[in-house]
Amino acid sequence: MPKLNPYLNFDGKAEEALTFYKSVFGGEFVGGVHKMGNAPGTENLSDEEKNRVMHIALPVGGDLLMASDIVPSFGQNLTVGNNNYVSIFPDSREDADRIFKALSEDGNIEMPLEDQFWGDYFGSFQDKFGVYWMINFSTDQGYEGSK
């Protein structure tokens, strides 16, 4: 059965927000705080955008609260509604394909489901009801989100 985790988007406040949630729930960030400036293709971002969070995850109980910042120069805008995603961690690549295809039908694909530079099979979309989803299959069994 796939695992679900909430994924929040912020406009430059992801690290501040997750640090606040950490003060409430305790724990440590899984894998640290990943900044936009460390990702390929971000060389031309402003220093402010390079310092934005690409990914951050905080264990809460047996789940992960995850977040990132939008990047305005990539054309991303934060509006109420797209600041929350349901992030699904399927058990297999095939299940990731099945879930992505079914849920994204008649929706709007943001990122096609494909192998990513960080090593996972990932895609995101808004379904036909306006709900935002992320599908993330990881072969790294040590990663909390995938099991």
Steps between C-alpha positions, in 0.01 A plus 500: 500500500637845415592745776352853511675806640400868497719728288484876551621780272613840627617827347847515657390386846528118482803476728351747749168315503652152539735629771191625683324163454819331623478710819147369549544132403871447571722281285764578239470570129541186288800550273549864597376809319547491122534841334405595144855619428629144534280367218613479137377783278473758779824687426314809375269534800538803724677443830162527674347226282810280530450512877138383473419146612476231231402234755473461876336219699412468868393169655175531693408167655537239226442755223690784335397864475677623187538842340672715239502860380367620167744662257340812348755523215386149392152645459372346824243693701368414843125516527275343757429153368835415343690532827392150607571172327422139580829318451467129421782247537400190298654159558622463141575693184206327333266609778636855468412493127152363571419753771643795304307409185171445683509806725631743236237409240322821391730697736805722445844339512767724657793256475472180296576181691867428420837425655633806683855620570463409871444136406125458545219446249285811552216700348239753612161621380168657589210259463168582335360604839778752571694279746880508464691168509863386496592142410845396621645152465836456672718193475682620813331291767670709769294804407217548750243600240531182299472261798 
